């Protein structure tokens, strides 16, 4: 699933092609995504200019010049491709925007599983039901060890599941939770409420470091994720524990368990 680094990589790649540009065409080839796409979406978008391209959690937000917006989620395996007019449409290309440039550029949302979404609206997009209850971004100043410690008080949930809760902090998916907990030296199955505040300070720093490293590498490729230019993410080459093997620190065999129905790897020696 595209996570925060993959979505932010996509946003950065798309921004030069979208910001300040006019949408001259829109085609909806498959309206049945996670939420049905309304039939009038092309008429709502055609002629509008994109004044900003933002990200909130794993959602892309296109702010338009008339005060409306477009909210895009890539789902489980979606991606946005930049192509020219001569490239034939793939059968999983469900929505297409044509942007006015010296040579018109087509942005195609490709989503084989159709778990993504394209939603339009007006007002503040951050108040939409999909965004309103999300936790802080991991790079915000309010996200630190003290914050995590407060949110964890009395919680019996495993700390890995706690860290992946989008109402606590956004963008820490399964891979990045594994890696951050390893860097912080914390067992993923430890109860969130049993972790000391000083350890949460180390964990908050580890979350930011892992996400920054993934952003620098262009995301993580584990099957078919590519950015908007078709380039693969290579943070997978830097994974310390996800996928198993030997611990990079002590050489011991990594253990595998399932937490919250997700594969989890850790070192019983280095993580306590």
N, C-alpha and C positions, 0 to 999 in steps of 0.2 A: 504494500500500500504506500503511495506517495505520502511522505510525512513532511514536517516543517522544512527541513533542508531542501527536499525535492521541490516543494511548492515555492519556496523563496528563490531557488535557482531558476525555476520557470518564470517567476515574476521579474527577476532581473533581466532575463533573456528577452522577455516580451516587451518590457518597458520602452525601449527605443523605437519599437515598431507600433506602439499603441498611443503613448502619451502625446497629446496634442494633435492626434490624427482623427479624421472623420470616417465613420462607418458608412460605407456606400452600399453595402449589401449584406444580407443575412439569409441563410438557408437552414431550415430545420429538417433533417432527413429522417430522424427518429425521435419523436417527441416523448416516448415512453422511457424516461430515465427514472431515477429514484423518485422524483416528483415530476408529474406531467408538465411538459413545456406548453404554454398557451399558444394558440394558433396566431395571435396577433404580435408575437415577439418580433418578427422581422419588421413590421411597421413601426413598432416602438423604438427600435434601434436604428433604423435606416435614417441617415442624415445627422445623427448625433455625433458629437466629438468627445473623445476620451480626455478628460482633464487630469486624471490621475489613475494609477494602478497600484492598489494596496494589497496587503495580505493581512488576514486575521486568522490565526491558527493555521488550518490547512485550507482556508478559503481565499480565493482571489476576489478582489472587489474592483470593478471598473466604475469609477465615478464619471458620470456623463454631464454634459454642459447644461442640461435643462433641469438639473437637480435629481434626476433619477440615477439608478445604479444597476449593475449586473453582478450577481453573485455566482461564482463558479467553484464547484468542488470536483476533484478528479476521481473520486470514488476509490475503488480497490486497485485498479490498474490503468486508470486513465492518464492521458497526456494531451498536451496541446502542441500541434505541429505547425510550423511556419512553412508554407509551400507557395510556389508561384502558380499561375493560372493553368499551366500545362500539365501539372501533376494530377493524375487520375485519383478520384476519391476512393479511399479504402472502404470496405463494407462496414467497418466499425467507426467511421467518421460520422458522427451524429448531428453536430452543429457546426456551421461554418460562418465566419465573419470575413467580409472583404473590406480591407482598410485602404483608404485613399493615400497613395504615395506616388512617387515618380513612376513606379511600376506597381500596380495593385498587388497587395499581399493578402493571402488567404490564411486565416487561422482556423484550424480544424480541431475540434474536440474529439479525440479518439478514445472510446471507452468500451472495450469488448464485453465487460460484465454489466454495463449500464447501471452501476451503483453511484455514478456521479450525479451532479445536478447543475442546472442553469436556471437561476431565478432572477427576475427583475422586480424593481420596486422603487418607491420614492421615500423621502425622509432620511432618517439616519439608519444606514444599513447595520450598524452595530447594535441596534435595538431589535433587529429581526430575531425571531425565536431560535434560530440556529446559532446565533452569536451572543445573545444577550446574557447567557449564564456561563459563558466560558471564563476560565481562570486567567491569570496574567500571562503575558508572553515571557518566556524564560530570559529574554534580554532586557526586560524592564527593570528599573531600579528597585521596584517593590518585591521582586522575586529574589529572596535570599534565604539563608538558613533559619532566621527567626520566623519568617513567614511560614515556611514548611513545618517548623516545629509547632507553631500555633495551630495550624490546620490538622496536624496529626494527633493532637492530644486526645487520648481516650479511644483511638482507633485501633481495632484488632486486625484490620485488613493487612495483608502482606504489603511491605513497603513498595515492591515493584508495581503492584496493582494501584496503590495509592499514587505513585508517581505518574502512572499512565492515565489517571482520572483527569479529563479535560476541564473539570470544574475546579481542580486544584492548580494545574498549570497546563498550558496547551503545548502540543507539538512533541511531546516525549512519547514516541511510539515504542513498540516492543524492542526493536533493535537498539535504539538509543537508551532505553531504560536499562537493558542488560549491560551496555558499555559504561554508562554513568555509574551504576552501582558497583561495577568492578573497579573503576578508578577511585571511587570513594571508599572501597574496602568494606562494603556492607552486603550481607547476605540478602538476596532478593526475597526470601520467605520470612524474614524477620518482621514482626508486627510493627506497623508504622508508629504506634504509640509508645513503643519501647526503645526508640532510638533517641539518643541524647541530642541536645541542641547543637553542640559543637560538631557532631557528625553530620547533622543536617547542613551546616555551613559548608562542609566539605562536599556534600552531595550537590548542593545548589551550584557550587563552582564547577563540579564535574559535569553537570548537565550542560552548562554554558560551553565548557571546553569541547565536549563531544559534538554538540551542535555546530560550534564554530569550525571544528575540524571537518565535519561533514559538508558544511557550506563551502569551505575552501576546496574540497574535493569534488564538488558538484553533486552531492547526494550519494545514495547507496544503491547499487544495482544488485538485486537478488533474483531477478527473472527478466522482466522486460521493461523496466523503467528507463526512460530516456528523457532528457530535457527538451525544450521546445525546438532546439536545433537538431535533435536526433542524437545528441552526444550522450554516452553512458556516464553515470556517476561512478566514481572509483573509491569512495570511502570504504567499500567492502574490503579493499586490500589492507585497511588499517584496523579491522575489527579484532579485538583482543579475545573475546570470549564467545560472541554469538556464532553459532554453528558448531561449537565443540572443539575438541582437540586438547592440546596441552596448555597449561597456564604460562603466559609469557614471563611471569615473575619467578615462580618456584618450579616450574616444569611438571607439576602434578597434573593428573588427568582431570579435566573439567567435568563437573557433574551436570546432568540434565534432568530437569523436572518440568512439570506443567503447572503454571500458576495462572489462574483466571483463563484457563483454556489456551494459554499461549506457551510456546516453547521457551524455556529459560535455562541458561547456562551460567555456572558460577564456579569459583574455586573455593572449596571448603577450607583451605589453608589460609588464603589471603583475604577472604571475605568472612566477616564475623558479625 
